[in-house]
Amino acid sequence: MKRILIVDDAATVRMYHRNILEAAGYTVEEAVNGIEAIEKSLHQPFDLYVVDINMPKLDGYGFLRELRALDIPQAPAIMVSTEADSSDQVRAYAAGANAYHIKPVKPGQLLTQVKLLVGAAR
């Protein structure tokens, strides 16, 4: 079963993404900031990360840069943010994102991207 880590400081956003992904058969864990996400990734790697940009302690850009520098199995990351400027997309890809979506991402759009990056849930 594919494991996905949702990294977002907003509980409502985490729940929204969790509901979409679990309904499609994925196993989902959550982190409220980049530091917690790094700790969880070191404990057990994930198949995919769904990452917000604006978070306390360690933002999405910092999380991806730190994750990509770790000597652990690397997984794709989808950046999902309210930041709609093209410079934010450029920064996300430079930090290590594989895809970028503006919140709120439509369920079908998110699932299509997830399936492209990691395949079906099972």
C-alpha positions in Angstrom: 0.0 0.0 0.0 1.3 3.4 -1.0 2.1 5.8 2.0 1.6 9.5 1.6 2.6 12.3 4.0 0.5 15.4 4.1 2.6 18.4 5.4 0.4 21.4 6.2 -0.2 23.5 9.3 -4.0 23.8 8.6 -6.0 20.9 10.1 -8.9 21.6 7.6 -6.5 21.3 4.6 -4.9 18.1 6.0 -8.4 16.6 6.5 -9.5 17.6 3.0 -6.4 16.0 1.4 -6.6 12.9 3.7 -10.3 12.3 2.8 -9.5 12.4 -1.0 -6.4 10.2 -0.7 -7.8 7.6 1.7 -11.0 7.3 -0.4 -8.7 6.3 -3.3 -7.0 3.6 -1.1 -3.8 5.4 -0.1 -2.4 5.2 3.5 -2.1 8.8 4.8 0.0 10.3 7.6 0.1 14.0 8.6 2.7 16.5 9.8 2.0 20.1 10.9 5.3 21.5 9.7 8.6 20.7 7.9 10.4 19.6 11.1 7.8 17.1 12.0 7.8 15.9 8.4 11.6 15.4 8.4 11.3 13.4 11.7 8.6 11.1 10.2 10.5 10.7 7.0 13.6 9.6 8.9 11.6 7.0 10.8 10.0 5.4 7.8 10.2 6.8 4.2 7.0 7.7 2.3 6.0 7.1 -1.3 4.8 10.7 -1.8 4.7 14.0 0.0 1.9 16.6 -0.4 3.4 19.8 1.0 2.2 23.3 1.9 4.6 26.3 1.5 3.6 28.6 4.4 4.1 26.7 7.7 5.7 27.6 11.0 9.2 26.4 12.1 10.2 25.0 8.7 8.3 26.0 5.5 7.6 23.8 2.5 10.7 25.0 0.6 13.0 24.3 3.5 11.4 20.9 4.1 12.0 19.8 0.5 15.6 21.1 0.5 16.3 19.3 3.7 14.5 16.1 2.6 16.4 16.0 -0.8 19.7 16.4 1.1 19.0 13.3 3.3 20.5 9.9 2.5 17.1 8.1 2.5 14.9 6.7 -0.3 13.5 9.8 -2.1 9.9 10.1 -3.1 8.1 12.6 -5.3 6.5 15.7 -3.7 3.5 17.7 -4.8 3.5 21.3 -3.5 0.0 22.6 -2.8 -0.2 26.3 -1.8 -2.2 29.4 -1.9 0.8 31.1 -3.5 -0.2 31.6 -7.1 2.8 33.6 -8.4 5.0 31.9 -11.0 8.1 32.7 -8.9 6.6 30.5 -6.1 6.4 27.6 -8.6 10.0 28.2 -9.7 11.1 28.1 -6.0 9.1 24.9 -5.4 10.7 23.1 -8.3 14.1 24.4 -7.3 13.6 23.0 -3.8 12.7 19.6 -5.1 9.0 19.5 -5.9 7.7 17.3 -8.7 4.4 19.2 -9.2 2.7 22.4 -8.1 -1.0 23.1 -7.5 -2.9 26.1 -6.2 -5.2 25.5 -3.2 -7.9 24.4 -3.2 -6.8 21.6 -5.5 -9.8 19.7 -7.0 -10.0 16.0 -5.9 -9.7 14.6 -9.4 -6.7 16.9 -10.2 -4.9 15.7 -7.0 -5.6 12.0 -7.6 -4.5 12.3 -11.3 -1.2 13.8 -10.2 -0.7 11.3 -7.4 -1.4 8.4 -9.7 1.1 9.8 -12.3 3.8 10.1 -9.6 3.3 6.9 -7.6 0.8 4.7 -9.4 -2.4 3.2 -7.9 -2.8 2.8 -4.2 -2.2 -0.9 -4.2 
